[in-house]
Amino acid sequence: MLPEYPPAGLQLPAMASWPASMHLFDELQRNALRAAEAAGRPLLVRGDPGTGKSQLAHAAAVAAGRLFLPFVVDSRTEASDLMWRYDAVARLADAHLSGVPGAGVPTGLDARHYIQPGPLWWAFNWAGALRQAASLRSAAHAPGQPQGWTADKGCVILIDEIDKAEAELPNGLLEALGNGRFAVPLADCVVERPPSQPAPLVIITTNDERELPAAFLRRCMVLTLKLPQGGELHRFLVERGELHFGLWAQQHRPVLEQAAQDLLDDREHAAQAGLYKPGMAEYLDLLRALQQVGGDAMEQLRQLSQFAYRKQPEA
């Protein structure tokens, strides 16, 4: 049965390295999530920075009572990093100590004791990942779990900014995501999802800095998030400000309105100058700063808005 994603604002507790926040599912997001789950495919979320792509995964996990497993991609990330990591440094250190009396290092230095489960391992086979983590020479902990969570409730995996990596990474994920299983050569084993553990919802984000392989796109559902334009954007920003800042926002509605108008003006100026256009993330950062600074919020807005909205020097 597919989970329901509430139309009202959802409070997001802190999870992993993610802070507490608020999220509002719109109809487009709810339909995209349902389509991905029903088809058993990853959901690729594309759009400008600050449109809430990554937060969508956090919110989907909270709404469905699932474990949230975020993974941020960089230029050095390989597909295997999402499945397992081999701690060669720890094994080398143990090799140096193996001949030292009383060091407590076992002989043999079996490679299986240096393979750490990655997000896909935890999501595909929680019990197996726990056993693997317990066998490690170095300390390894299970990902933080919501209260009352059990493996049969499933996981949401966030693969964030996949376009930062080379094409080998998305191509390398195709088999694992499609089959729900992958091999760990150094451990001479195959990780696969047992019937008791539901398939994870995989949400992948991209800023479109690099074109993704066609074979990978064919195997994804795709959601494109865009900020509204003109007056619609103004209303959108003020509504999100009220959602995130509650009573303070109600008490400072003119400040929210002016901050939204300033953002529209700066976006137009940035577009004409060929510069980065600020978005919702900058708007919320500015409101957060105004709330914390205190005092005359409108006067503070005039002094602080440039630091939030103008990211690049003009030629």
C-alpha positions, 0 to 999 in steps of 0.5 A: 500500500502506497503511503499518503503524503499530507497536503498540510505543512509537515514538521520535519525532525532532525535526522542524521545531519539534517536539521529540523524544518518544515515541508509542504507537499504540493500535488505535483510532488505527491503524484511524483512520489506515488508514481515512483513507488508504484513503478518501483523506480528511483525518483530523479528530482531536478531543478534550480538550487533552493527549490527543495529537492533534497528536503523532499526526500527527508519529508517523504521519509518522515511522512511514511515513518521510514528511515532516512539514509542521505548520501551526498555525491562528490566528484570522487564518488563511485557507485560502490561507495553507496553499497560498501566501503573498504577501509584499506587504511584500517587494514594497513594499520592492523597489518603494521600492528599484527606482529606487535605482542599484546596489540590485539590484532588477529592474524590473517587480516580478513578483508571482510572485517574492513568492509563497511555497509553503505546506504544501499546495504542498509536499505536492502538488508538491514539485518545483514548490514547489522551483522557486517557492522558487528564484524568490523575491526573498527567501530561502526554504528547503524544509521540513526533510526526514528523512534519505533522504527523497524526494518519492515517499515522501509527506508528512503535513500537520498542520493544528493547531487548525482551530477557531481560525479562521472557518468560511471556512477549512475551507470554503476547503480543501474543493476543494483537499483533495478535488481535489489541486489549487488555483489561485494567481491571482497567479502565474497557475498551478495547482498539482496533484499529479503521478502520481509524488508520493503524496497526502499524509495530512492530519491536522486537529485541533480542540478543539471551541471552534467548530463546524465546517461540516457540509460539511467534516465530511462530507469527513473521517474523524473520530477522537475521543481521550478519556482513560480514566476512574478506575482505567483513567486511573491505569494509562494515565498510569503506562504513558505515564510509563514510555514517555516516561521510561524508566529514570528512571521505572522507578527512581521508580515510586512517584512516577509512581503518586502523580503519577497519583493526584494528577492524578485527585484534581485532575481530580475537584476541577476538574470539581466546581468547573467548572474546566479539568481537567488531563490527560496533558500536565500529567502528563508536564510534571510528571514532566519537571520532577521528572526535571530538578530531581532530589533526593528526587522524592517530596518534589519532587512534593509541592512542584511538582504544584500548578503543573502541575495547577492552571491556574485560580484558584478563585472 
